[in-house]
């Protein structure tokens, strides 16, 4: 196996990485250039392995680095022939198949990749396609998901796209079936269009570091989410920092189970392996969301010698209950992020597998990852240290708007600077292409994360809570407004507020508190049924709707959500204790602004503590 250029690979400490200024690193100028360097360095080495179905691990498609480069180049050229130009968006909407990965890189080579969560409702997807002005939609073909394919055709027509390209499953055999094209749309198989194009060169100049690479919608389930724009430099520098810090070596295997509409899947398990020359294993179209994956999970780890993986806490909570029926000694870099990690999940996984979870932290507006816990340096309560060339600090917002830097261990708003800070939010289109603005979110190069935290004397970052209102369900961001707005459309509802109820399995689930209009009536069951019908995505449908006389508000009249989260936590605690057959009194608790529960009239303190330990909230127990 050939060795990689020193600028691309290394197990570097933070100090070692930053001994060389970023400008002298000679990093690839784009994700396409990154792909070409990997293909030149490891042409015949396997780059990715794709399972068509986790229940049939022997049925796979593999791509070498050279094969990936050729496939991406061909499809990028096909996109150019279809009219895609630099700055033009290509919408990507499909479960994980190898063709989606090729299409994502091709879209970035020709224009701008705009991944969309295929689980969103049709109206929400149509709005996203229209807002990015995608002229081409690449979607799961009828063999992958016939319902999604029909939806993609309808969306493209409604949003003004001109072409829809279909992807095949990774176990496709024989010629592709005929595609019917609705009036006004050009419909074709992506692989057939690509086959007619050159695979050794782009027919247009390659993108540069400052060109836009991707549009990622944030919020996940809202009908009008923000759209964050990444530059080519954003993604390449973030991928480089992850690769040189992550502890995965050339030729080793990383499991990639997150959906490709998520920045983590793109950057951590997609681009970083191109930097380091390690392989990725994609365990089926649904990845971690497929229940069938878990029955043979540990055997996959043994079969492919999986060294690293990246997942949300709910995945590790599930794996902690799956019997280890294989040799998993290869696994040493299980990365967790995207949602608060309950101590019970952290400890349970370590006890079950003998491997410590490595926490990370990041957000879409900082490309993906900004902090990471290096192997062997796990520290409870910390999400790790900053990645190379990024800076992280805590600040206090003064009354006049200035930021004051805080000292070691002091809690404030976390802010991030460096080459991964995004270009801005997409706000429109002008004569020169997409218009993006950072607005007040970035000040003098520093991104306001909206998260509360502290940086200790050793440079470890500690999260203290989220100042944002997003509900994070198993790593999936849910904007509470989508729940609130749906309920407010009910004629009997005068006010509605949605919060995250602590959940031991997925971190949080949405619940709603509503006030009924004077003279009207509506039972919680009716409102829950209304939510199921009017909330655009299954993950955002509230678990419960609770009717209250009034929603608590602040002095200026804004809903005081911590009080509602505390009430929701109390409901969750009551449910857990009732299921365990334990009698106790449970009341909401606010402790230093953090929601929790106050449990009294307890006979068995240890039993109550054990039952409630998975809840990621403050728990106070008294006899």
Buried (B, 14 or more C-beta within 10 A) or exposed (E): EEEBEEBBBBBBBBEEBEEBEBEEBEBBBBBBBBBBBBBBBBBEBBBBBBBBBBEEBEEBBEBBBBBBBBBBBBBBBBBBEBEBEBBBBBBBBBBBBBBBBBBBBBBBBBBBBBBBBBBBBBEBBBBBBBBBBBBBBBBBBBBBBEEBBBBBBBBBBBBEBBBBBBBBBBBBEEEBEEBEEEEEBBBBBBBBBBEEBEBEEBEBEBBEBEBBBBBBBBBBBBBBBBBBBBBBBBBBBBBBBBBBBBBBBBBBBBBBBBBBBBBBBBBBBBBBBBBBBBBBBBBBBBBBBBEBBBEBBBBBBBBBBBBBBBBBBBBBBBBBEBEBEBEBEBBBBBBBBBBBBBEBBBBBBBEBBEBBBBBBBBBBBBBBBBBBBBBEBBBEEBBBBBBBBBBBBBBEEEEEEEBEEBEEEEBBBBBBBBBBBBBBBBBEBEEEBBBBBBEEBBBEEBBBBBBBBBBBEEBBBBBBBBEBBBBBBBBBBBBBBBBBBBBBEBEBBBBBBBBBBBBBBBBBBBBBBBBBBEEEEBEEEEBBEBBEEBBBBEBBBBBBBBBBEEBBEEEEEEBBBBBBBBBBBBBBBBBBBEEEEBEBEBBBBBBEEBBBBBBEEBEEEEBBEEBBBBBBBBBEBEE
